[in-house]
Amino acid sequence: MVSKKNNHLKKLEYILLTSMLAFFSCATPPPSYPYFRTGEVICVKNDARLVTLSSIYHAGNAVEAQKYAERNVIENLLFKGIAGCYDVPLIPDEQKSIQEHKAFYDWLVTQREYERFVTDRTMSSTSAGKNGVSVTETITIDVPALRKEMEKQGVVKKFGF
């Protein structure tokens, strides 16, 4: 009778130990966040050629958050405008332009070719929590050079024509 009890306790110990090992050894990866454009873009400085913009973004890790913050800046500059810097967007009709120039936007935004027009970038602050990381990214963009490329690709018409 004692051996049956011991056998039962050993099985229970084994199940409990296995469950605890499985529970504690499974580290959950940080959540993955899909990108979506926000209006959280601030004009830092605007001179005749360069515009400096800042964006705060939250994602699963700092690299992803930085990438999304930069994309947020570019998309807002192109399609929404930035209060105090470029109140009018570079592209007046986002949907129509994306339909007509999808390959250009894939090249510029998705493949991160906008980096050709970035003259400076700074990740000024990060904060980490259980649910990911928030990053403040400040980038300076050569807007006339970007516009010239858009003209060359036929995405926008030359100014004055």
N, C-alpha and C positions, 0 to 999 in steps of 0.2 A: 504494500500500500504506500509506503514511504517512497519507493522508487517511482511510482506513478505520479505522485505529487511533485517530486524533484524533476521528473521528465517534463511535466506540464509547466513548471516554473521556468525551466531552461528554455522551453519553446517560447514562453511569454517574454523572457529576457531577450532572447534572440530577435523576436519581432519588434520589441521596443527599441533595442539598440540599432537595428537596421533602419527603422523609421526615423530615429533621431539622426543617424548618419546621413540619410537621404535628405532630410529636412535642412540640416546645417551645411551640407556640401553643395547644395543647389544655390548658387549665387545668381540672383536675377540681374540680367543685363539692364542698363539704363533704357528707358522707353525710347522708342523711335518716334520722332515727330515729323509729320508731313509738312512740307513748306506751304505757306499761304501768305499772301501779301498783307501787310498791315500798314496803317498810316503813321506808324511810329518812326518817322524820319524828320530830323531837325536840321535846319540850315545853320551851319556853324560860321561859314564865311563864303562870300561871293565876290570875286574881283572880275576883271575884264575877261579872263581866260579860264581860271580854275574855280571850281566850286567845291567846298568842303561840306560834307553831309555826315550825319551821325544817325545810327539806327541801333535800337535795342532789340535783341532777339533771344528767344528761349528754345532750347533743343536738348537732345539727349546727352550731347557732349560739346566741348568747346569748339572743336573743329567744325562740327555741323552747325552750331549756332553762329559762328563767324561767317561761314559760307551763306547761310540764310540771311544774315544781317546785310551782307554785301548785295545779295540778290534783291533784297527788299529796297535798298537804296536805288539800284539801277532801275527796277521796275517802276518805282514811284517817280523817278526823274523822267522816264520815258512816257508813262501813261497817265499819271495823276498830277504831276507838278509838285513843287516843294514850296510851301509858304515862306516868303522872305527871300528866296533864291530864284526859283523858276516857278512863278505862280501858274504859268501856262505849261502844260506838258509838251514835250518834244513831239509826241505823236497825238494828234487830236482825236482820232477814232481808233481806239485800241483793237476792238474786235475785227474791224475791216482790215486793218494793217496786219494783224496776226494771220488772218486768212490769206492775204495776198503775199505775205513775206515770211511764211512759217520757217523756211530754211534759214533765213537771216537771224530770226529770234532764237532758233535752236543753236546756231553758231555763237551768237552774242551772249545769250543768257545761260543756256543749259551747258554749253561747252566752256563757259566762263571766259570767252574772248574779250569781254568788257575789261579784263585786266590790262589790256593794251592801253587803255585810256586812263587807268588809275596811276596817279603820280605819287601818291603817298597813302599809307594805311596804318592805322593804329588801333589795337585792341585795348581800349582804355580801362575797362573794368570787366570783371567776371564775378559771378557768384554761383556757387554750387549748392544744390540741395538734393534731397532724396529723389526728386522727380526730374532732375536734369540740371542744366547750366544756363544762366543768362549772361549774355555778352553785349557790351557796348562797343560797336565798331565804328570808327570814324575814317572815312575815305575821301580823298581829294581826286576829282575827276576833271580831265581836260575836255570840257563839253564841246568846244569848237572842233576838236579833232574827232570826237565821237560823231558829231553832226556831219562832218565832212565824209566820214566813212558811210554814214547812213545815206548821204546824197549819192556817193559813188555806187552804192548797192541799189539805188533806186527806191529806197524806203521813204525818203522825204525829198521834196523838190528843193532846188537851190533857192536860197533866200532872194526875194525880189523877182522871181520868174513866175 
